Structures are given as C-alpha cells and as structure tokens.
Amino acid sequence: MTDTIMASPYLDTEQAARWLHISPRTMCNMRALGTGPRYSKAGARVLYSYDALMEYVRVVTRPASK
C-alpha cells in the first residue's frame, strides 16, 4: 500500500495547541470559555481548520485601538 492518503485539512486539539504554542489543556479551557479559535465537532472529536487558527492569530495579535 502506498502513502497516497492526503493529509487532513483539520487539526485535533493537541495538534492545534502545538501549532499555537500553547498546551492542549489551555485549548480546552479556551473552548469552554468561548475565547479560543472556531472549531467543529465530528462525533466526539474536536477539530480546528487552519483558516480558523489563522483568523484567531490575526484577532489576538491585532493592535489595540486608541
């Protein structure tokens, strides 16, 4: 069998946390508080798209208005 399976466009909580350089527990806390990136659920799995993570980074790194 060849390795022709495409990589998923989604990251699970651990992968997304690693991508954001935070702990998976912090991701869970942010999700519970509604302060983290947008996510989807596939059954019991929580998944984050790269677009949602990039948007989250843009929002939290935006300079404060004067």
Sequence and secondary structure as in RCSB ss.txt:
>XXXX:A:sequence
MTDTIMASPYLDTEQAARWLHISPRTMCNMRALGTGPRYSKAGARVLYSYDALMEYVRVVTRPASK
>XXXX:A:secstr
  S     SEE HHHHHHHHTS HHHHHHHHHHT S   EEETTEEEEEHHHHHHHHHHHTS    
